[in-house]
Amino acid sequence: MAAIKNYLSEKPIIIVAIVTALSLLGDSMLYIALPIYWESAGLDSLWQVGVLLSINRFIRLPFNPFAGWMYKHISLKSGLIIAVLLGGITTVGYGIFKGFAAWVILRALWGIAWSFFRIGGLSLVAVYAENNKRGSSMGLFNGLYRTGSLAGMLVGGLLIPILGLSTVSIAFGLLSLLGLPLMLSSKINQVEETPGRIDKRAEEKPFIGRTVYKAAIIVSGFLVAMLYQGIVTSTMSSLIEHFYGESISIWNVIVSVTFLSGIIQAVRWTWEPFLGKTVGHWSDVAQGRLPIFIVSLISSALLFGIVSIRLPLGLWIAVTLLVMAGATILSTILDTIALDTAKTANVVTFLTIYSISQDVGAALGPAISYILIQLEAGFTILYWGGSIILLTLAVIWTVLAKRLTTFIKKEIYETY
């Protein structure tokens, strides 16, 4: 009986995660295809590739508040259907339209789609996850939807040289539109489960609703996104080239920097569904999320700086994979802490602000990276600076954890 109840509570989360994964196919494919096949898209120069791959992030900054406002006036289901339609149309558009101007519009539309996906997805987990399984549900959701990035890069990288960018884009776009019947047939967002509702039981946990606690979550979201989504993702190839050259021999096989970087990042998406849910489950137990989060911040801080040290290639890859695991753990727990806090207020409003902070961090990360790595010890400054930021966050959250026990006699993350 418990298993059936658990499945029914997770079913909407699984459906939306799968729909999101399908829509991510085209976006993720572009990150490996466009820098190589940019002429197939009708582009004139490589600088246009950089603009196209980043404009979707910048468009989300002004649009996230609008998406949050929309979710206060429409159901989660309606907002997610809008996201699926926009995602499918833009991905098909990659295969039909040529030229920089057309692609700017398409990438901007995808940024709008992702605003609906991100805020809607977080709100959905907040609404449907059982209170004592919120971490597990958040890990499951994050892990499942990120498999779309893995499939988009791997399958896209395999098929584009054979079928061409246009054919693969149209195929991925049609696949993403399969999410439409899934959403239409789902029973997401019944009348009594509106995304803006306040959980009265959560209101009884006063400290997590305080401004200082909410501010810590928003700042942490900004910094973690800047370090992992911004800095690590954008500098991985440059870091490998800096230490090991453009071509690398692994077991007597010569591979390119971009291939090795892609494999390292793809490995993360492979373990996301398993590691994310496992860590989320650990954080649901009686001792709560904060102890695990603090320990993860300290461990990640030590590993983050070591990445900037030239080690034997095998050891460096092992350390980098641990850094990627740290990204999975930190993002899962922090997202869940944000959901816990969102239940003390209007869910959509707080999660909109949280999403904006992450997008700003992810957008600033590459800019900061490429300013610093031009310095003589640029990578060292960048990565050990990241370690200091993570350690500072660990100190802040340790103080907050102590204050939490002062305000609340029982553990905040016990079963309600």
C-alpha atoms as one frame of an Amber mdcrd trajectory, in Angstrom:
protein
   0.000   0.000   0.000   2.828   2.361   0.912   4.535   1.586  -2.406   1.367
   2.477  -4.333   0.992   5.738  -2.408   4.631   6.602  -3.078   4.230   5.905
  -6.816   1.096   8.041  -7.065   2.827  10.969  -5.342   5.896  10.681  -7.591
   4.051  10.021 -10.870   3.459  13.722 -11.743   7.101  14.461 -10.865   8.325
  11.639 -13.128   6.071  12.746 -16.003   7.263  16.357 -15.907  10.911  15.250
 -15.548  10.587  13.079 -18.679   8.839  15.875 -20.590  11.609  18.297 -19.577
  14.295  15.794 -20.619  12.726  15.458 -24.075  12.719  19.222 -24.501  16.377
  19.463 -23.473  17.532  17.237 -26.345  17.848  20.066 -28.869  19.381  22.629
 -26.528  22.081  20.262 -25.266  22.861  19.017 -28.767  23.735  22.556 -29.830
  26.529  22.890 -27.290  28.607  20.263 -29.092  27.237  20.703 -32.628  27.040
  24.455 -33.207  30.747  25.237 -32.604  31.561  22.752 -35.407  28.584  22.948
 -37.795  27.847  26.664 -37.469  27.906  27.162 -41.229  25.016  24.666 -41.560
  22.955  27.036 -39.428  23.645  29.905 -41.833  26.007  31.716 -39.459  28.823
  33.949 -40.667  31.311  33.761 -37.805  32.225  31.854 -34.648  31.429  34.844
 -32.421  27.791  34.363 -33.366  27.968  30.848 -31.885  28.992  32.307 -28.538
  26.093  34.753 -28.596  23.566  32.057 -29.508  24.720  29.654 -26.803  24.431
  32.314 -24.095  21.459  34.446 -25.109  18.948  31.924 -23.733  20.430  32.436
 -20.249  20.311  36.217 -20.441  16.723  36.276 -21.721  15.678  34.339 -18.616
  16.841  37.090 -16.285  14.065  39.544 -17.219  11.576  36.805 -18.131  11.706
  34.697 -14.932   9.639  37.231 -12.944   7.039  37.246 -15.720   6.924  33.440
 -15.756   6.478  33.477 -11.968   3.653  36.009 -12.315   2.030  33.823 -14.968
   2.101  30.793 -12.680   0.103  32.773 -10.119  -2.695  33.145 -12.677  -2.568
  29.829 -14.543  -2.177  26.223 -13.455   1.116  24.382 -13.375  -0.198  22.152
 -16.147  -0.942  25.113 -18.427   2.461  26.674 -17.859   4.264  23.423 -18.572
   2.241  22.887 -21.760   3.374  26.352 -22.901   6.964  25.281 -22.165   6.616
  22.065 -24.191   5.149  23.910 -27.180   7.846  26.588 -27.143  10.598  23.999
 -26.678   9.361  21.817 -29.524   8.820  24.725 -31.908  12.282  26.187 -31.278
  14.053  22.846 -31.724  12.227  22.150 -35.004  13.099  25.717 -35.958  16.810
  24.930 -35.680  16.338  22.578 -38.600  14.200  24.908 -40.726  15.512  28.450
 -40.301  18.924  29.759 -41.286  20.808  32.881 -40.314  21.870  34.672 -37.162
  18.759  36.823 -36.728  16.383  33.852 -36.951  18.473  31.848 -34.503  18.594
  34.723 -32.005  14.788  34.612 -31.909  14.772  30.814 -31.573  17.292  30.824
 -28.726  15.387  33.611 -26.957  12.186  31.552 -27.223  14.008  28.575 -25.755
  15.104  30.770 -22.826  11.446  31.646 -22.223  10.505  27.959 -22.427  13.142
  27.067 -19.852  11.802  29.748 -17.457   8.450  27.958 -17.525  10.130  24.563
 -17.172  12.385  25.571 -14.264   9.876  27.475 -12.141   7.079  25.040 -13.000
   9.227  21.998 -12.241  10.395  23.282  -8.854   6.839  24.308  -7.950   5.530
  20.900  -8.996   7.960  19.090  -6.693   6.992  21.453  -3.861   3.303  20.656
  -4.426   3.465  16.901  -5.010   6.418  15.641  -2.974   5.528  14.140   0.375
   6.882  16.285   3.196   9.194  13.556   4.494  10.392  12.613   0.980  10.999
  16.018  -0.552  14.747  15.478  -0.924  14.273  12.126  -2.616  11.703  13.611
  -5.000  13.937  16.582  -5.814  16.861  14.273  -6.550  14.667  12.068  -8.737
  13.347  15.058 -10.687  16.767  16.651 -11.253  18.351  13.358 -12.209  15.677
  12.340 -14.689  15.397  15.617 -16.559  19.181  15.939 -16.904  19.299  12.661
 -18.816  17.920  14.795 -21.669  21.221  16.687 -21.713  23.162  13.421 -21.775
  21.092  11.989 -24.635  21.149  15.264 -26.587  24.941  15.454 -26.532  25.707
  11.795 -27.111  23.003  10.980 -29.681  23.333  14.371 -31.365  27.102  14.020
 -31.569  26.696  10.584 -33.138  23.958  11.410 -35.669  24.785  14.935 -36.846
  27.887  13.918 -38.859  25.704  11.297 -40.582  22.308  12.983 -40.980  23.154
  16.661 -40.679  22.204  19.381 -38.184  18.833  20.162 -39.785  17.548  16.573
 -39.814  18.615  15.866 -36.227  17.135  19.169 -35.014  13.756  18.414 -36.569
  13.832  14.859 -35.172  14.654  16.119 -31.667  11.952  18.777 -31.965   9.324
  16.183 -32.850  10.506  13.997 -29.966  10.157  16.909 -27.560   6.573  17.465
 -28.754   5.771  13.944 -27.528   5.676  15.633 -24.137   2.451  17.369 -25.179
   0.163  14.294 -24.987   1.893  13.282 -21.761   1.057  16.654 -20.221  -2.474
  16.779 -21.619  -3.314  13.321 -20.279  -1.772  13.938 -16.856  -3.790  14.949
 -13.818  -1.279  17.530 -12.679  -2.501  20.516 -10.698  -5.959  19.674  -9.441
  -8.023  22.601  -8.184  -7.111  22.008  -4.533  -3.370  21.862  -5.316  -2.529
  25.312  -6.608   1.155  26.194  -6.792   0.807  29.384  -4.792  -0.625  27.746
  -1.717   1.059  28.072   1.675   1.669  24.917   3.690   0.216  25.673   7.121
   2.349  22.981   8.726   5.468  24.602   7.298   4.383  27.934   8.809   4.801
  26.316  12.217   8.567  26.083  11.510   9.261  29.840  11.879  13.005  30.106
  11.368  13.098  28.826   7.806  10.647  31.554   6.839  12.860  34.334   8.175
  14.500  36.789   5.808  18.073  35.869   6.797  17.442  32.195   6.042  15.804
  32.942   2.693  18.635  35.319   1.784  21.199  32.603   2.550  19.413  30.222
   0.172  19.268  32.795  -2.624  22.940  33.786  -2.221  23.954  30.107  -2.065
  21.969  29.390  -5.227  23.758  32.246  -6.986  27.245  31.142  -5.895  26.825
  27.395  -6.463  25.416  28.042  -9.955  28.256  30.467 -10.705  30.918  27.965
  -9.617  29.557  24.805 -11.213  27.229  25.805 -14.074  29.294  28.865 -14.965
  32.967  28.377 -14.122  33.474  24.597 -14.264  31.364  24.060 -17.385  32.899
  26.937 -19.340  36.553  26.353 -18.388  36.826  22.552 -18.418  38.202  22.350
 -21.960  40.570  25.283 -21.404  41.846  23.765 -18.169  42.558  20.405 -19.814
  44.351  22.118 -22.707  46.358  24.276 -20.286  47.671  21.218 -18.428  47.757
  18.439 -21.014  47.677  20.015 -24.496  45.146  19.866 -27.318  45.521  16.107
 -27.914  45.626  13.611 -25.058  46.664   9.961 -25.038  44.440   7.680 -22.957
  45.352   3.975 -23.107  47.295   4.730 -26.305  44.232   6.329 -27.888  44.542
  10.002 -28.899  41.469  12.055 -27.970  40.748  15.768 -28.302  40.318  18.188
 -25.429  36.670  18.771 -26.310  35.937  15.035 -26.433  37.486  14.419 -23.004
  35.682  17.423 -21.543  32.384  16.206 -22.995  32.885  12.693 -21.613  33.690
  13.986 -18.116  30.568  16.132 -18.066  28.436  13.374 -19.610  29.447  11.003
 -16.816  27.808  13.381 -14.354  24.481  13.213 -16.167  24.735   9.410 -16.207
  24.816   9.140 -12.423  22.428  12.051 -11.720  19.213   9.961 -11.448  20.835
   7.595  -8.952  23.103   9.860  -6.919  20.580  12.706  -6.813  17.769  10.531
  -5.453  20.078   8.752  -2.995  21.425  12.016  -1.573  17.921  13.440  -1.451
  16.772  10.371   0.496  19.652  10.766   2.963  18.649  14.373   3.547  15.061
  13.304   4.330  16.074  11.370   7.432  15.674  12.715  10.955  18.985  14.590
  11.293  17.964  16.854   8.419  19.530  18.382   5.324  21.787  21.020   6.845
  24.449  18.671   8.312  24.798  16.882   4.950  24.846  20.220   3.113  27.561
  21.652   5.365  29.779  18.559   5.084  29.270  18.583   1.291  30.283  22.251
   1.105  33.510  21.572   3.028  34.385  18.487   0.955  33.588  20.290  -2.296
  35.738  23.255  -1.255  38.809  21.054  -0.845  38.280  19.283  -4.166  37.415
  22.430  -6.127  40.845  23.982  -5.664  42.746  20.754  -6.380  41.341  20.771
  -9.938  43.666  23.694 -10.697  46.761  21.622  -9.819  48.539  19.702 -12.573
  48.286  16.045 -11.525  48.822  12.791 -13.430  45.952  12.691 -15.927  44.172
   9.704 -14.372  44.266  11.253 -10.900  43.146  14.643 -12.252  40.150  13.024
 -13.982  39.242  11.217 -10.734  39.350  14.490  -8.768  37.291  16.241 -11.458
  34.646  13.505 -11.343  34.445  13.987  -7.572  33.936  17.716  -8.200  31.087
  16.820 -10.562  29.615  14.548  -7.874  29.828  17.487  -5.482  27.836  19.574
  -7.972  25.091  16.935  -8.015  24.979  16.697  -4.222  25.020  20.440  -3.562
  22.414  21.288  -6.198  20.059  18.525  -5.030  20.205  19.469  -1.352  20.098
  23.227  -1.985  17.088  22.873  -4.306  15.352  20.852  -1.595  16.182  23.408
   1.111  14.665  26.027  -1.217  11.502  23.912  -1.529  11.283  23.538   2.262
  11.449  27.307   2.642   9.071  28.000  -0.247   6.380  26.074   1.643   6.411
  28.779   4.335   5.304  31.436   1.828   4.005  31.726  -1.714   5.758  28.849
  -3.458   6.044  30.426  -6.896   7.275  33.822  -5.678  10.173  32.439  -3.674
  11.152  29.849  -6.289  11.112  32.552  -8.972  13.616  34.627  -7.002  15.706
  31.518  -6.360  15.723  30.638 -10.074  16.755  34.182 -11.006  19.693  34.024
  -8.585  20.866  30.774 -10.204  20.557  32.160 -13.723  22.527  35.295 -12.802
  25.265  33.141 -11.274  25.416  30.799 -14.267  25.565  33.770 -16.648  28.317
  35.599 -14.741  30.494  32.507 -14.250  31.933  32.330 -17.805  32.579  36.090
 -17.910  34.473  36.036 -14.596  36.368  32.911 -15.684  37.716  34.317 -18.922
  38.788  37.541 -17.250  40.757  35.726 -14.544  42.347  32.953 -16.616  44.175
  35.585 -18.658  46.276  36.292 -15.569  49.522  34.422 -14.990  48.022  32.252
 -12.214  44.488  32.632 -13.514  43.263  29.051 -13.041  44.724  28.913  -9.533
  43.026  32.171  -8.539  39.752  31.064 -10.114  39.496  27.609  -8.576  41.006
  28.264  -5.150  38.853  31.380  -5.011  35.906  29.047  -5.569  37.134  26.908
  -2.664  37.144  29.950  -0.380  33.583  30.777  -1.458  32.398  27.234  -0.648
  34.131  27.281   2.751  32.529  30.658   3.511  29.130  29.202   2.671  29.874
  26.267   4.991  30.578  28.711   7.843  27.381  30.672   7.145  25.247  27.526
   7.079  26.879  26.234  10.271  25.813  29.426  12.042  22.312  29.121  10.576
  22.076  25.480  11.679  22.908  26.488  15.260  20.327  29.276  15.182  17.822
  26.821  13.775  18.140  24.571  16.819  17.671  27.610  19.025  14.357  28.541
  17.399  13.018  25.011  16.963  13.267  22.282  19.585  12.507  19.440  17.213
  14.386  18.785  13.982  13.019  20.809  11.085  13.072  17.933   8.613  11.228
  15.297  10.623   8.067  13.719   9.240   5.211  16.133   9.812
